[in-house]
Amino acid sequence: IEQLCLANLCGWIGYTIMDDIMDGDAKNDMFPFVDFCLREMNIIFTQYLSVDSLVYTKKIFAAIDQAYSYEQTTRQQTFNTPSNNLLPKSIGIAVVSLGMLSDKKQQEAIVTFFTHFLAAKQNNDDAEDLIPDLERGHISPVAERVLLIMNESGRNTIPSYSLPNDKEKILSIFWNDVYPTLNQEMSDSLQKALLSIVELPLRDDNYFIRLATKLQTAIRRTDTERRKMQDFLKAY
């Protein structure tokens, strides 16, 4: 378990630095250290994970690679059509849990849990970071939905935008046209996440349920704030 946690730490450090490089908070000359961290992570996982766990691990890191590739594309804004890519790049958090389980059914349940949980979390994070993301030129899947509605040409393309000039319009579209559906999708994802582990021999207060409950509370709080804001605007 200690070695798996060490591998997870190496991965966390490596991917955190990669995020910082993509955000402009770290220089490109940090990439060799990213490579070192991820290489050490892979070495440890290869040594200590079972064959079945390694199969899932390869799928997980393939998903992470796809997520980073998608994010880099949207930062460069080189695409003209919307993407349905919602692969959570933080899915690597599931690997240590996989390594602690030997039953294939349990491993599948854990992967399913984190896939749905992290999809909901990513949507929630993207919703909270909508304006900051757009300010630095990153079009997240949530921002993509807003901009497609904002496109008055009727074409299914991402329009140009200007901040702070378009901020009020962007927020209005987000809260009125995007968030209600997004909120339902996040709730559905959390429900699927919880259902995936319902048959596992876990206690009611286990780590996975706490994760989902905490996110569920945050989503409900945001929705309550949205309703209060709408009521306030209607009153005036």
Disulfide bonds with the S-S distance in Angstrom:
none
